[in-house]
Amino acid sequence: MNKKLGLISSIVLTVTVILFALGMIIGKSYLSYFVCIILSWSYILLTCSLATEVISEKKAFAFGGIAFSCLYGVIINIVYYTQLTTVASKTASEEILNVLSYESLGSLMFNLNIFGYGLMAISTFLIGMAITPITRNDRWLKNLLMVHGIFAPSCVIIPMLNVFKSNSSDSDIMGIAVLLVWCIYFTPVGILSIYHNKH
């Protein structure tokens, strides 16, 4: 049953990462917002599934990975649900909408989103530490999860440095490029997780 949940969550994770990238490429931001909510749910379930396989000596890493995945999920869900509700329906004043809008680079929600992915990076590092690889695919999965952890410091520090300044076309392009690179990196994590949970 744990493997079945892991397989389903891996498939959903992979599909949502691809749809997230597609939404950015074709300029359908609300598609990206919606699938990111589902992506976060599938990632949390995947970490729970992977944690059930961990040997007792590494349980703390696995539990830490689950805890940070939940923190990531809460923040990401707040960010994207706000975009799909309050921002989309414009049920607040213009000033508040500017703060809440994800598309306003350097805004509260944009910075929270980056921070959320930093928490996800900590989660992937801890889950990667916890995994005991058996196959070559498992070794790749472990390494990709752990290397993904490198993004954590930059996700925390970059918003503090105000790198993504509002009203800059260069920062718009840079923001999209960074997220597309993340999608390219994370898609193999989903695919390898599918292979892992099939066996």
Phi and psi restraints in degrees (value plus and minus 20) as a CYANA .aco file:
   2 ASN   PHI     -80.4   -40.4
   2 ASN   PSI     -62.4   -22.4
   3 LYS   PHI     -85.2   -45.2
   3 LYS   PSI     -56.6   -16.6
   4 LYS   PHI     -84.7   -44.7
   4 LYS   PSI     -64.7   -24.7
   5 LEU   PHI     -82.2   -42.2
   5 LEU   PSI     -61.5   -21.5
   6 GLY   PHI     -81.7   -41.7
   6 GLY   PSI     -60.3   -20.3
   7 LEU   PHI     -86.7   -46.7
   7 LEU   PSI     -67.8   -27.8
   8 ILE   PHI     -81.4   -41.4
   8 ILE   PSI     -66.9   -26.9
   9 SER   PHI     -85.6   -45.6
   9 SER   PSI     -53.7   -13.7
  10 SER   PHI     -86.0   -46.0
  10 SER   PSI     -62.0   -22.0
  11 ILE   PHI     -84.4   -44.4
  11 ILE   PSI     -67.6   -27.6
  12 VAL   PHI     -81.3   -41.3
  12 VAL   PSI     -62.6   -22.6
  13 LEU   PHI     -77.7   -37.7
  13 LEU   PSI     -68.9   -28.9
  14 THR   PHI     -82.5   -42.5
  14 THR   PSI     -66.2   -26.2
  15 VAL   PHI     -83.4   -43.4
  15 VAL   PSI     -62.8   -22.8
  16 THR   PHI     -89.8   -49.8
  16 THR   PSI     -54.6   -14.6
  17 VAL   PHI     -82.2   -42.2
  17 VAL   PSI     -63.9   -23.9
  18 ILE   PHI     -85.0   -45.0
  18 ILE   PSI     -62.6   -22.6
  19 LEU   PHI     -86.9   -46.9
  19 LEU   PSI     -54.6   -14.6
  20 PHE   PHI     -79.8   -39.8
  20 PHE   PSI     -67.7   -27.7
  21 ALA   PHI     -83.1   -43.1
  21 ALA   PSI     -64.3   -24.3
  22 LEU   PHI     -80.6   -40.6
  22 LEU   PSI     -62.4   -22.4
  23 GLY   PHI     -79.6   -39.6
  23 GLY   PSI     -59.2   -19.2
  24 MET   PHI     -89.8   -49.8
  24 MET   PSI     -61.1   -21.1
  25 ILE   PHI     -84.7   -44.7
  25 ILE   PSI     -63.3   -23.3
  26 ILE   PHI    -109.3   -69.3
  26 ILE   PSI     -19.5    20.5
  27 GLY   PHI      57.9    97.9
  27 GLY   PSI       2.8    42.8
  28 LYS   PHI    -121.2   -81.2
  28 LYS   PSI      60.0   100.0
  29 SER   PHI     -81.9   -41.9
  29 SER   PSI     -54.1   -14.1
  30 TYR   PHI     -90.9   -50.9
  30 TYR   PSI     -45.9    -5.9
  31 LEU   PHI     -84.8   -44.8
  31 LEU   PSI     -66.0   -26.0
  32 SER   PHI     -80.5   -40.5
  32 SER   PSI     -62.3   -22.3
  33 TYR   PHI     -81.6   -41.6
  33 TYR   PSI     -66.2   -26.2
  34 PHE   PHI     -84.4   -44.4
  34 PHE   PSI     -67.1   -27.1
  35 VAL   PHI     -88.8   -48.8
  35 VAL   PSI     -46.1    -6.1
  36 CYS   PHI     -87.7   -47.7
  36 CYS   PSI     -49.9    -9.9
  37 ILE   PHI     -84.8   -44.8
  37 ILE   PSI     -68.2   -28.2
  38 ILE   PHI     -84.2   -44.2
  38 ILE   PSI     -58.9   -18.9
  39 LEU   PHI     -76.9   -36.9
  39 LEU   PSI     -65.6   -25.6
  40 SER   PHI     -83.3   -43.3
  40 SER   PSI     -60.0   -20.0
  41 TRP   PHI     -83.1   -43.1
  41 TRP   PSI     -64.5   -24.5
  42 SER   PHI     -86.5   -46.5
  42 SER   PSI     -55.8   -15.8
  43 TYR   PHI     -85.9   -45.9
  43 TYR   PSI     -62.6   -22.6
  44 ILE   PHI     -79.8   -39.8
  44 ILE   PSI     -65.9   -25.9
  45 LEU   PHI     -85.3   -45.3
  45 LEU   PSI     -55.7   -15.7
  46 LEU   PHI     -84.4   -44.4
  46 LEU   PSI     -62.7   -22.7
  47 THR   PHI     -83.4   -43.4
  47 THR   PSI     -58.3   -18.3
  48 CYS   PHI     -83.6   -43.6
  48 CYS   PSI     -61.8   -21.8
  49 SER   PHI     -83.5   -43.5
  49 SER   PSI     -66.7   -26.7
  50 LEU   PHI     -83.6   -43.6
  50 LEU   PSI     -55.2   -15.2
  51 ALA   PHI     -85.2   -45.2
  51 ALA   PSI     -46.2    -6.2
  52 THR   PHI     -89.1   -49.1
  52 THR   PSI     -38.4     1.6
  53 GLU   PHI    -113.3   -73.3
  53 GLU   PSI     -27.7    12.3
  54 VAL   PHI     -95.2   -55.2
  54 VAL   PSI     119.3   159.3
  55 ILE   PHI     -89.4   -49.4
  55 ILE   PSI     136.0   176.0
  56 SER   PHI     -78.1   -38.1
  56 SER   PSI     -53.2   -13.2
  57 GLU   PHI     -86.9   -46.9
  57 GLU   PSI     -37.8     2.2
  58 LYS   PHI    -133.9   -93.9
  58 LYS   PSI      -7.5    32.5
  59 LYS   PHI     -80.7   -40.7
  59 LYS   PSI     -57.2   -17.2
  60 ALA   PHI     -81.1   -41.1
  60 ALA   PSI     -61.0   -21.0
  61 PHE   PHI     -81.4   -41.4
  61 PHE   PSI     -64.8   -24.8
  62 ALA   PHI     -83.5   -43.5
  62 ALA   PSI     -64.6   -24.6
  63 PHE   PHI     -85.1   -45.1
  63 PHE   PSI     -57.9   -17.9
  64 GLY   PHI     -82.1   -42.1
  64 GLY   PSI     -61.2   -21.2
  65 GLY   PHI     -81.3   -41.3
  65 GLY   PSI     -61.3   -21.3
  66 ILE   PHI     -85.2   -45.2
  66 ILE   PSI     -64.8   -24.8
  67 ALA   PHI     -79.8   -39.8
  67 ALA   PSI     -66.9   -26.9
  68 PHE   PHI     -89.2   -49.2
  68 PHE   PSI     -50.7   -10.7
  69 SER   PHI     -85.7   -45.7
  69 SER   PSI     -56.9   -16.9
  70 CYS   PHI     -88.1   -48.1
  70 CYS   PSI     -60.7   -20.7
  71 LEU   PHI     -81.2   -41.2
  71 LEU   PSI     -65.0   -25.0
  72 TYR   PHI     -77.2   -37.2
  72 TYR   PSI     -67.0   -27.0
  73 GLY   PHI     -80.5   -40.5
  73 GLY   PSI     -62.8   -22.8
  74 VAL   PHI     -81.4   -41.4
  74 VAL   PSI     -68.9   -28.9
  75 ILE   PHI     -84.6   -44.6
  75 ILE   PSI     -67.3   -27.3
  76 ILE   PHI     -82.9   -42.9
  76 ILE   PSI     -59.8   -19.8
  77 ASN   PHI     -86.0   -46.0
  77 ASN   PSI     -59.0   -19.0
  78 ILE   PHI     -82.5   -42.5
  78 ILE   PSI     -67.1   -27.1
  79 VAL   PHI     -79.2   -39.2
  79 VAL   PSI     -74.7   -34.7
  80 TYR   PHI     -97.7   -57.7
  80 TYR   PSI     -52.2   -12.2
  81 TYR   PHI     -87.8   -47.8
  81 TYR   PSI     -54.7   -14.7
  82 THR   PHI     -82.2   -42.2
  82 THR   PSI     -59.3   -19.3
  83 GLN   PHI     -85.8   -45.8
  83 GLN   PSI     -59.9   -19.9
  84 LEU   PHI     -99.1   -59.1
  84 LEU   PSI     -34.5     5.5
  85 THR   PHI    -136.2   -96.2
  85 THR   PSI    -103.5   -63.5
  86 THR   PHI     -78.2   -38.2
  86 THR   PSI     -67.8   -27.8
  87 VAL   PHI     -89.8   -49.8
  87 VAL   PSI     -65.2   -25.2
  88 ALA   PHI     -83.5   -43.5
  88 ALA   PSI     -59.9   -19.9
  89 SER   PHI    -111.4   -71.4
  89 SER   PSI     -23.2    16.8
  90 LYS   PHI      32.8    72.8
  90 LYS   PSI      30.8    70.8
  91 THR   PHI    -114.5   -74.5
  91 THR   PSI       4.1    44.1
  92 ALA   PHI    -160.1  -120.1
  92 ALA   PSI     150.5   190.5
  93 SER   PHI     -87.4   -47.4
  93 SER   PSI     143.1   183.1
  94 GLU   PHI     -79.1   -39.1
  94 GLU   PSI     -59.6   -19.6
  95 GLU   PHI     -83.5   -43.5
  95 GLU   PSI     -64.7   -24.7
  96 ILE   PHI     -87.6   -47.6
  96 ILE   PSI     -59.9   -19.9
  97 LEU   PHI     -82.3   -42.3
  97 LEU   PSI     -55.9   -15.9
  98 ASN   PHI     -82.7   -42.7
  98 ASN   PSI     -56.1   -16.1
  99 VAL   PHI     -93.5   -53.5
  99 VAL   PSI     -60.4   -20.4
 100 LEU   PHI    -101.0   -61.0
 100 LEU   PSI     -40.8    -0.8
 101 SER   PHI     -89.5   -49.5
 101 SER   PSI     106.7   146.7
 102 TYR   PHI     -85.2   -45.2
 102 TYR   PSI     -50.7   -10.7
 103 GLU   PHI     -94.2   -54.2
 103 GLU   PSI     -31.4     8.6
 104 SER   PHI    -104.5   -64.5
 104 SER   PSI      78.8   118.8
 105 LEU   PHI     -80.0   -40.0
 105 LEU   PSI     116.0   156.0
 106 GLY   PHI      65.1   105.1
 106 GLY   PSI     -19.8    20.2
 107 SER   PHI     -94.1   -54.1
 107 SER   PSI     150.5   190.5
 108 LEU   PHI     -73.9   -33.9
 108 LEU   PSI     -70.0   -30.0
 109 MET   PHI     -88.6   -48.6
 109 MET   PSI     -57.7   -17.7
 110 PHE   PHI     -82.3   -42.3
 110 PHE   PSI     -65.9   -25.9
 111 ASN   PHI     -86.8   -46.8
 111 ASN   PSI     -59.2   -19.2
 112 LEU   PHI     -82.7   -42.7
 112 LEU   PSI     -57.5   -17.5
 113 ASN   PHI     -81.9   -41.9
 113 ASN   PSI     -67.0   -27.0
 114 ILE   PHI     -81.1   -41.1
 114 ILE   PSI     -63.0   -23.0
 115 PHE   PHI     -81.8   -41.8
 115 PHE   PSI     -60.7   -20.7
 116 GLY   PHI     -78.7   -38.7
 116 GLY   PSI     -62.0   -22.0
 117 TYR   PHI     -90.2   -50.2
 117 TYR   PSI     -45.2    -5.2
 118 GLY   PHI     -85.4   -45.4
 118 GLY   PSI     -60.5   -20.5
 119 LEU   PHI     -85.8   -45.8
 119 LEU   PSI     -57.1   -17.1
 120 MET   PHI     -82.7   -42.7
 120 MET   PSI     -59.8   -19.8
 121 ALA   PHI     -82.6   -42.6
 121 ALA   PSI     -59.6   -19.6
 122 ILE   PHI     -83.0   -43.0
 122 ILE   PSI     -61.6   -21.6
 123 SER   PHI     -80.5   -40.5
 123 SER   PSI     -66.8   -26.8
 124 THR   PHI     -84.3   -44.3
 124 THR   PSI     -57.3   -17.3
 125 PHE   PHI     -81.4   -41.4
 125 PHE   PSI     -66.7   -26.7
 126 LEU   PHI     -86.5   -46.5
 126 LEU   PSI     -61.7   -21.7
 127 ILE   PHI     -85.0   -45.0
 127 ILE   PSI     -60.6   -20.6
 128 GLY   PHI     -79.8   -39.8
 128 GLY   PSI     -61.4   -21.4
 129 MET   PHI     -82.4   -42.4
 129 MET   PSI     -54.3   -14.3
 130 ALA   PHI     -97.7   -57.7
 130 ALA   PSI     -48.9    -8.9
 131 ILE   PHI     -89.2   -49.2
 131 ILE   PSI     115.4   155.4
 132 THR   PHI    -125.9   -85.9
 132 THR   PSI      83.9   123.9
 133 PRO   PHI     -89.9   -49.9
 133 PRO   PSI     121.9   161.9
 134 ILE   PHI    -131.6   -91.6
 134 ILE   PSI     -64.4   -24.4
 135 THR   PHI    -125.1   -85.1
 135 THR   PSI     152.7   192.7
 136 ARG   PHI     -83.9   -43.9
 136 ARG   PSI     -59.1   -19.1
 137 ASN   PHI     -81.2   -41.2
 137 ASN   PSI     -59.4   -19.4
 138 ASP   PHI     -83.0   -43.0
 138 ASP   PSI     -59.1   -19.1
 139 ARG   PHI     -84.4   -44.4
 139 ARG   PSI     -60.6   -20.6
 140 TRP   PHI     -83.5   -43.5
 140 TRP   PSI     -63.3   -23.3
 141 LEU   PHI     -80.9   -40.9
 141 LEU   PSI     -67.6   -27.6
 142 LYS   PHI     -77.6   -37.6
 142 LYS   PSI     -67.5   -27.5
 143 ASN   PHI     -85.7   -45.7
 143 ASN   PSI     -62.5   -22.5
 144 LEU   PHI     -83.4   -43.4
 144 LEU   PSI     -60.5   -20.5
 145 LEU   PHI     -84.0   -44.0
 145 LEU   PSI     -63.4   -23.4
 146 MET   PHI     -89.9   -49.9
 146 MET   PSI     -62.4   -22.4
 147 VAL   PHI     -84.3   -44.3
 147 VAL   PSI     -53.6   -13.6
 148 HIS   PHI     -78.0   -38.0
 148 HIS   PSI     -47.9    -7.9
 149 GLY   PHI     -81.0   -41.0
 149 GLY   PSI     -41.0    -1.0
 150 ILE   PHI     -81.7   -41.7
 150 ILE   PSI     -46.5    -6.5
 151 PHE   PHI     -89.8   -49.8
 151 PHE   PSI     -38.2     1.8
 152 ALA   PHI     -76.5   -36.5
 152 ALA   PSI     -72.9   -32.9
 153 PRO   PHI     -79.4   -39.4
 153 PRO   PSI     -61.7   -21.7
 154 SER   PHI     -87.1   -47.1
 154 SER   PSI     -55.9   -15.9
 155 CYS   PHI     -85.7   -45.7
 155 CYS   PSI     -49.2    -9.2
 156 VAL   PHI    -103.2   -63.2
 156 VAL   PSI     -61.0   -21.0
 157 ILE   PHI    -103.2   -63.2
 157 ILE   PSI     -60.2   -20.2
 158 ILE   PHI     -76.8   -36.8
 158 ILE   PSI     -65.6   -25.6
 159 PRO   PHI     -81.1   -41.1
 159 PRO   PSI     -50.7   -10.7
 160 MET   PHI     -87.7   -47.7
 160 MET   PSI     -48.0    -8.0
 161 LEU   PHI    -106.7   -66.7
 161 LEU   PSI     -21.9    18.1
 162 ASN   PHI      35.9    75.9
 162 ASN   PSI      22.3    62.3
 163 VAL   PHI     -86.1   -46.1
 163 VAL   PSI     -61.0   -21.0
 164 PHE   PHI    -109.2   -69.2
 164 PHE   PSI      64.9   104.9
 165 LYS   PHI    -103.2   -63.2
 165 LYS   PSI     120.5   160.5
 166 SER   PHI     -84.2   -44.2
 166 SER   PSI     136.7   176.7
 167 ASN   PHI      42.2    82.2
 167 ASN   PSI      10.5    50.5
 168 SER   PHI    -141.8  -101.8
 168 SER   PSI      99.7   139.7
 169 SER   PHI     -85.9   -45.9
 169 SER   PSI     -52.1   -12.1
 170 ASP   PHI     -83.5   -43.5
 170 ASP   PSI     -61.8   -21.8
 171 SER   PHI     -91.0   -51.0
 171 SER   PSI     -50.2   -10.2
 172 ASP   PHI     -79.5   -39.5
 172 ASP   PSI     -70.9   -30.9
 173 ILE   PHI     -83.1   -43.1
 173 ILE   PSI     -62.3   -22.3
 174 MET   PHI     -83.9   -43.9
 174 MET   PSI     -61.3   -21.3
 175 GLY   PHI     -82.2   -42.2
 175 GLY   PSI     -64.0   -24.0
 176 ILE   PHI     -86.1   -46.1
 176 ILE   PSI     -62.0   -22.0
 177 ALA   PHI     -80.9   -40.9
 177 ALA   PSI     -62.7   -22.7
 178 VAL   PHI     -81.3   -41.3
 178 VAL   PSI     -64.3   -24.3
 179 LEU   PHI     -88.5   -48.5
 179 LEU   PSI     -55.1   -15.1
 180 LEU   PHI     -87.4   -47.4
 180 LEU   PSI     -59.1   -19.1
 181 VAL   PHI     -81.3   -41.3
 181 VAL   PSI     -61.0   -21.0
 182 TRP   PHI     -81.2   -41.2
 182 TRP   PSI     -63.1   -23.1
 183 CYS   PHI     -81.5   -41.5
 183 CYS   PSI     -63.3   -23.3
 184 ILE   PHI     -82.2   -42.2
 184 ILE   PSI     -58.8   -18.8
 185 TYR   PHI     -90.9   -50.9
 185 TYR   PSI     -62.4   -22.4
 186 PHE   PHI    -103.6   -63.6
 186 PHE   PSI     -39.6     0.4
 187 THR   PHI     -77.4   -37.4
 187 THR   PSI     -65.7   -25.7
 188 PRO   PHI     -82.0   -42.0
 188 PRO   PSI     -49.3    -9.3
 189 VAL   PHI     -81.0   -41.0
 189 VAL   PSI     -64.7   -24.7
 190 GLY   PHI     -84.4   -44.4
 190 GLY   PSI     -64.2   -24.2
 191 ILE   PHI     -84.6   -44.6
 191 ILE   PSI     -64.7   -24.7
 192 LEU   PHI     -85.7   -45.7
 192 LEU   PSI     -52.6   -12.6
 193 SER   PHI     -87.1   -47.1
 193 SER   PSI     -55.1   -15.1
 194 ILE   PHI     -81.9   -41.9
 194 ILE   PSI     -69.0   -29.0
 195 TYR   PHI     -79.7   -39.7
 195 TYR   PSI     -61.1   -21.1
 196 HIS   PHI     -80.0   -40.0
 196 HIS   PSI     -63.7   -23.7
 197 ASN   PHI    -104.1   -64.1
 197 ASN   PSI     -29.0    11.0
 198 LYS   PHI     -97.6   -57.6
 198 LYS   PSI     -41.0    -1.0
